[in-house]
Amino acid sequence: MPRTIIHNPTTHRFEYNENGETSYVAYRPLDNGVWLFEHTEAQPTPQGRAIAADLVHAALSEAQRQGVKVRTECSFTIHYLARHPEFADLEDITL
């Protein structure tokens, strides 16, 4: 069953709620139209349910849909991007 992940632009987070617990990816929009991914927080789950991966995928897909570039300080997102070349066009290399 697919997860319902909500983009909450007010708090700059993509969120997933389950059993009263919220997992999320937090980002900060920068002045130049870039989202800076700061942190991924996912509840530990049995059977490797990949909540963190689903959250990051949803966030990157929304950035792609909006034409937003991304930078990341989040180690999970860095590793996710390295394994998913379909999102390589999102990486903002200007610093």
Stockholm file with secondary structure:
# STOCKHOLM 1.0

chainA/1-95         MPRTIIHNPTTHRFEYNENGETSYVAYRPLDNGVWLFEHTEAQPTPQGRAIAADLVHAALSEAQRQGVKVRTECSFTIHYLARHPEFADLEDITL
#=GR chainA/1-95 SS CCCCCEEETTTTEEEEEETTEEEEEEEEECTTSEEEEEEEECCCCGGGCCHHHHHHHHHHHHHHHHTCEEEECCHHHHHHHHHCGGGGGGBCCCC
#=GC SS_cons        CCCCCEEETTTTEEEEEETTEEEEEEEEECTTSEEEEEEEECCCCGGGCCHHHHHHHHHHHHHHHHTCEEEECCHHHHHHHHHCGGGGGGBCCCC
//
